Structures are given as C-alpha cells and as structure tokens.
Amino acid sequence: MSEIDTKAGKAVLTLAHVVGMVDLVALPLWIGTMMQHHRFSAPEAGITVTAFLAAVVASSALLAPRFNRLAHRFVVAGGLSIAAVAFFAVAMQPIDPASWLPMLALHALAGLGVGSALSITHGCIGRSRNPHRLFATVSILLGVFAVLFLSSVPQLIARTGPTTLFAVFAATMALAAIVTLPAFPR
C-alpha cells in the first residue's frame, strides 16, 4: 500500500485540498469584504480575486507536466507557506483604495503558492487506489469546512475587522504548511 492510501496520507491530502480550495468557500465573503470594508469598486475586487484564481491556474499548468520530477512535500508545504506569507502581508495592508495594487500583486503571489500545492495534491489524489472515492471524500469534507467557515468567519470579521479574513487565510495556509512538510505522502 502506498502512503497515499493510508489513513494518515488521506488525512493530509484532505487538509491540503480543503485549505487550497478556500477560495471556493470564501469567494462571496472575500469580494464583499474588499468592497464593503476596503472600499474597492466591484471591478477592483473582482480583478483582485481573479488575479488569485488566474495565478492558481497558471501555477498548476506549469507544474502538472513536471509532477513526477518534483519533490511533492516540499512543493506543497512551500506553496502553502508562500500563500500564508502573502495573505499575512495582505492583512497588514492599509484599508483604503490606494492599497489596491499591492493587494493585487499579493493575491497573485498567493495564487501561485496555492496552485502549486493544489496541483501536487490533486495529482496525488489521482494516483490513489480509488481516486474517485477519495476525491468525493475530500469534497464532502470541503463542504463541512464551508459550513464551519461561513458560520464563524463573518462574525469574526464583524468583531475584529476586515483584515481578519486575510489573517484567517494566512493562518489556515500556515497550519497546512506545517502539517504537510513532514507528513505529505510519498
């Protein structure tokens, strides 16, 4: 049995998938926070998140053909670390429309990191003994995470301020990087 098919391997793949797919869960809250609190226009907020998503796709397109030649655990942990640092820097940006260009660049950087991690994670899921079942499982757990995220983070933002969203992104990415570095399956 490969490490991917162990319970620990599946748990780490699940964590990397759920954290990497946070954009799917947080998109409405993300756009709303940038428009309402950071006072970005709808196009500015949309372009910022699109820069993140485009970087995810670009990163995956660059790494997927090299999947077999990459050190998986280092790419996943490194990608999540880059995303954590970028989102932490976003959380430290001033809350005003003048911060749009730095936020745009930091979102693109975070997207490159997340895309790297997701490309390897999804490639490993695809190499599991039963990839359809494992992908269904990680997707169900993403739904559970979505319920928890959307029931708690808006309240945190209301209590502590809009930068909390990006701090939560940074913290979840950092936690996943710490776990995946020693534990990502071979």
N, C-alpha and C positions, 0 to 999 in steps of 0.2 A: 504494500500500500504506500502510495506517495504521501508526502507531508501535506499536500493539498487536501487529501481525502480524510485526514484525521479530524477529530472534533476541534482540536486547537487550530489547525490550519483553516478550517471552515470559519471558525470564530474570528480569526484575524482578517480573512478575506471579507467577511461580513462587515467588520468595523471599517476597513478601508473603503468598501463600497458605499456604506451609509454616509460616512464623513465626506467622501468625494462627491457624492450626489446631493450635498446640502443645497446646491443651487436649485434643484428641482423642488425641494420643500420650501425654501425661503424666498423664492422669486417675488411673490406679491408683497411680502413684508419688506424685502430688500428695496424694491422700486419705491414703495410707499414711504419708507424711511428717508430715502435720499430726496424725494420730492417734498415731503412734509417738513422734515427737520433740517436737512441740509440746504433746502430751498433751491434745488436743481429743477430745471424745467423737465417736462416729460421726455423730450428728446435727449437731454443730457443724462438723465437717469437711465433711460433705455440704452443709450450708446455705451454707458459705463458697464452695465451688466452684459451687454453684447460683446464688449471687449474681453470680458472674462470668459464668456462662452466660446468666442472665436479662438482664444488662446488655448482653451481646453481641446478643441478640435484640432488645431494646428499641432499641438504637442503630441497628441495621440497619433496623428498622421505621420509625424516624424519618427516616433518611437515604435509603432506597431511593426513595421518591417524589420526592425532590429531586435525584436522580442527575444529571440534565442541567444543573442550575444550580450545581453545586458545583465548586470547584477541586480536581480529583482528587488531584493530587500533594500538595497541602497537607493535605487531609483524611487521606490515607493516612499520610504522614510524621508529621502531628500526632497522629493516633490512636495510632500505634506509639510515639511519644515519650511520650504520656500513660501508656500501658501500661508502658513502660520505667521511668518515674519511680515509678509506683505499685508495681510489683514490687520496685524497689530499696528503696522505703520498707518493703515487707513484709519484705524480707531484713534490714532494720535493726530490726525489732520484737523485743522480748524473747521468748524461747522459754518461754512459760507460758500457761496457760488465760486469764489476765487480759488477754492481748493479743487476745482473740478479736474483740471489737467493732471495734477499729481495723483488724484484718486483714480483717474482713468488708467494711468501707467501702472499703478499698484494693482489694480484689478486685473490688468493683462498679465502681470507677473504672477499673481496668484493663480490665474487660469492656466499658465504654463506648468506650474507645480502640480495643480490638481489633475490636469490632463495626463501628466507623466504617471502619477500614482494610479489613476483610473485605467490607463492603457495596460499597465502591467497587471493590475488586479483583475480586470476583465479577461485578460489573456490567460491568467492562471485559473480563473473560474472555468473558462472554456476547455482547459486541459484536465479538469477533474473527471472522475469516473462517470459522474452523472451531471453534466453541466446544466441541463435544463432544470433539474430539481434544485441544484444549488443556486442558480440564478433566480428561480422562483422564491426560494427561501430568503435570499438577501433582499429581494424586492419587497417581500412581505415585511421584513424587519425594517426596511426603509419607511414603509407606511406606518409602522408603530412609532418609529423615531419622529416622523412627521407630526403625529398627534401630540407627542410629548413636546416637541419643539414649538409648535404653533399654539399650544396651550400655556406655555411658560415664557417664551422669549418676548412676545408683545407686552406682557405685564412687566418684565424686567426693563424693557425699553421705557415704558411709562414711568417707572420708579427711578431709574438711574440715568436715563438719557439715551439719545440715538446712537452714540458710539458703542453702546453695549452690543448691538447687533454684530458689529465687526470684531469686537472683543470675544464674543461667543464663537464666531467663525474661527478666530485665531486659536482660541483655547481648544476647540474640538480638533482642529488640524494638528496642533502641537501634541495633544494626547495621543492621537492616532499615530503620529510620527514616532513617539516614544515607544508605543507598543509594537509597531511594525518593524522597527530596526532589529530587535533581537528575535522576533517571533514570526516574521513573514515566512510562509512555507517555501521550500525549495521546489 
